[in-house]
């Protein structure tokens, strides 16, 4: 696989993380650069690890992993997105403080859910003899960049659009999970 193909793959794999970071950032009180970098690092690290796990699984048990990864992504993203939609529709107590950052657990769970498709890509990469370390590093770096930019973009989007931004972010997570489920189920 050429360097250009790896870069294209890396950025295409990072788009889900961009959308998720945008939505999660919109729920925060104007996330700062440190929170954007933290989000980017978590998403990038998880996104770099999952193709390696997929590549390993591709060598060992591709059929089993391929049968469940889309369901896991659908359920996790649906739950996280549903919670965001619920919070946006039910309204927030205006006197309650808006968080400055998300918990590590929430970010890791969101990152895992958005990176399960990278695991499937890793399985594929095992069959076409790609240097998995280079591909995983490129995917992780692109995801770090896109998740950081998504969180920073939410800094301006969140205050302007308020609950609507959180609603759209939640709906995007649900749509991503549904798209993964449909692509894997109908493919």
C-alpha positions as CSV (number, residue, x, y, z in Angstrom):
1,X,0.0,0.0,0.0
2,X,1.4,3.4,-1.0
3,X,2.1,6.2,1.4
4,X,-0.7,8.3,-0.2
5,X,-3.2,5.4,0.2
6,X,-2.2,5.1,3.9
7,X,-2.8,8.8,4.4
8,X,-6.1,8.7,2.6
9,X,-7.1,5.6,4.8
10,X,-6.0,7.4,7.9
11,X,-8.0,10.5,7.3
12,X,-11.1,8.5,6.2
13,X,-10.8,6.5,9.5
14,X,-10.7,9.7,11.5
15,X,-13.9,11.3,10.3
16,X,-16.1,9.4,12.9
17,X,-13.8,10.6,15.6
18,X,-14.1,14.2,14.4
19,X,-17.9,14.0,14.5
20,X,-17.8,12.4,18.0
21,X,-15.4,15.0,19.3
22,X,-17.5,17.8,17.9
23,X,-20.5,16.4,19.7
24,X,-18.8,15.7,22.9
25,X,-17.1,19.1,22.9
26,X,-20.4,20.8,22.4
27,X,-21.6,19.5,25.7
28,X,-18.7,21.2,27.5
29,X,-18.2,24.8,28.7
30,X,-16.0,26.1,25.9
31,X,-13.4,23.4,25.9
32,X,-9.8,24.7,26.1
33,X,-6.8,23.6,24.1
34,X,-5.7,21.3,26.8
35,X,-9.1,19.4,26.8
36,X,-9.0,19.3,23.0
37,X,-5.5,17.8,23.1
38,X,-6.5,15.3,25.8
39,X,-9.5,14.3,23.7
40,X,-7.3,14.0,20.6
41,X,-4.7,11.9,22.4
42,X,-7.3,9.5,23.7
43,X,-9.1,9.1,20.4
44,X,-5.8,8.9,18.5
45,X,-4.3,6.3,20.8
46,X,-7.4,4.1,20.7
47,X,-7.7,4.5,16.9
48,X,-4.1,3.5,16.5
49,X,-4.5,0.4,18.7
50,X,-7.7,-1.0,17.2
51,X,-6.3,-1.7,13.7
52,X,-3.4,-3.6,15.3
53,X,-6.0,-5.6,17.3
54,X,-7.9,-6.2,14.1
55,X,-4.8,-7.2,12.3
56,X,-4.0,-9.6,15.0
57,X,-7.5,-10.9,15.0
58,X,-7.4,-11.2,11.2
59,X,-4.5,-13.6,11.7
60,X,-6.3,-15.5,14.4
61,X,-10.1,-15.3,14.3
62,X,-11.3,-12.9,11.6
63,X,-14.7,-14.5,11.2
64,X,-15.6,-14.2,14.9
65,X,-14.6,-10.6,15.3
66,X,-16.3,-9.6,12.1
67,X,-19.6,-11.1,13.4
68,X,-19.8,-8.8,16.4
69,X,-17.8,-5.6,15.9
70,X,-20.7,-3.8,14.2
71,X,-23.2,-4.7,16.9
72,X,-20.8,-3.5,19.6
73,X,-20.3,-0.2,17.8
74,X,-24.1,0.2,17.2
75,X,-25.0,-0.4,20.8
76,X,-22.2,1.8,22.4
77,X,-22.7,4.7,20.0
78,X,-26.5,4.4,20.3
79,X,-26.3,4.6,24.1
80,X,-23.9,7.5,24.2
81,X,-25.7,9.3,21.4
82,X,-29.1,8.6,23.0
83,X,-27.9,10.0,26.3
84,X,-26.7,13.2,24.5
85,X,-30.1,13.5,22.7
86,X,-32.0,13.0,26.0
87,X,-30.0,15.7,27.7
88,X,-30.5,18.1,24.9
89,X,-34.2,17.5,24.6
90,X,-35.0,17.4,28.3
91,X,-33.0,20.5,28.9
92,X,-30.4,21.3,31.4
93,X,-30.8,22.9,34.7
94,X,-29.5,26.4,33.8
95,X,-28.1,26.8,37.3
96,X,-26.1,23.6,37.1
97,X,-22.5,24.1,36.0
98,X,-21.5,23.0,32.6
99,X,-18.6,20.6,32.8
100,X,-15.1,21.8,31.7
101,X,-14.1,18.2,30.7
102,X,-15.5,14.7,30.1
103,X,-14.4,11.9,32.3
104,X,-11.7,9.6,31.0
105,X,-14.1,6.7,30.9
106,X,-16.6,8.5,28.7
107,X,-13.9,9.6,26.3
108,X,-12.4,6.1,26.1
109,X,-15.7,4.5,25.6
110,X,-16.6,6.9,22.8
111,X,-13.2,6.5,21.2
112,X,-13.6,2.7,21.3
113,X,-17.0,2.8,19.8
114,X,-15.9,5.1,16.9
115,X,-12.8,3.0,16.3
116,X,-14.4,-0.4,15.9
117,X,-14.4,0.1,12.2
118,X,-10.7,0.6,12.3
119,X,-10.5,-2.9,13.8
120,X,-12.3,-4.2,10.7
121,X,-9.8,-2.3,8.6
122,X,-7.0,-4.0,10.5
123,X,-8.5,-7.4,9.7
124,X,-8.4,-6.5,6.0
125,X,-4.9,-5.1,6.3
126,X,-3.7,-8.5,7.6
127,X,-4.9,-10.1,4.3
128,X,-3.1,-7.6,2.0
129,X,0.2,-7.7,3.8
130,X,0.4,-4.0,4.8
131,X,3.0,-2.7,7.3
132,X,0.5,-2.5,10.2
133,X,2.7,-0.3,12.4
134,X,2.9,2.5,9.7
135,X,-0.8,2.2,9.0
136,X,-1.7,2.3,12.7
137,X,0.6,5.3,13.4
138,X,-0.9,7.2,10.4
139,X,-4.5,6.4,11.6
140,X,-3.7,7.4,15.2
141,X,-2.0,10.7,14.1
142,X,-4.9,11.6,11.7
143,X,-7.4,10.8,14.4
144,X,-5.5,12.8,17.0
145,X,-5.6,15.8,14.7
146,X,-9.2,15.5,13.7
147,X,-10.5,14.8,17.2
148,X,-8.5,17.8,18.5
149,X,-9.9,20.0,15.7
150,X,-13.4,18.7,16.4
151,X,-13.2,19.6,20.1
152,X,-11.8,23.0,19.3
153,X,-14.5,23.7,16.7
154,X,-17.1,22.8,19.3
155,X,-15.7,25.7,21.4
156,X,-17.3,28.1,19.1
157,X,-20.2,25.9,18.0
158,X,-21.4,25.0,21.5
159,X,-22.1,28.5,22.8
160,X,-23.7,29.6,19.5
161,X,-26.0,26.5,19.0
162,X,-26.3,25.4,22.6
163,X,-28.5,22.4,23.1
164,X,-29.0,22.0,19.3
165,X,-25.3,21.2,19.0
166,X,-25.5,18.5,21.6
167,X,-28.7,17.1,20.0
168,X,-27.0,17.0,16.5
169,X,-23.9,15.5,18.1
170,X,-25.9,12.8,19.7
171,X,-27.8,12.1,16.5
172,X,-24.5,11.9,14.6
173,X,-23.2,9.3,17.0
174,X,-26.4,7.3,16.6
175,X,-26.2,7.7,12.8
176,X,-22.5,6.5,12.8
177,X,-23.5,3.4,14.8
178,X,-26.4,2.7,12.5
179,X,-24.2,3.2,9.4
180,X,-21.7,0.7,10.8
181,X,-24.4,-1.8,11.5
182,X,-26.0,-1.4,8.1
183,X,-22.7,-1.6,6.2
184,X,-21.6,-4.7,8.0
185,X,-25.0,-6.4,8.0
186,X,-25.9,-5.8,4.4
187,X,-22.4,-6.3,3.0
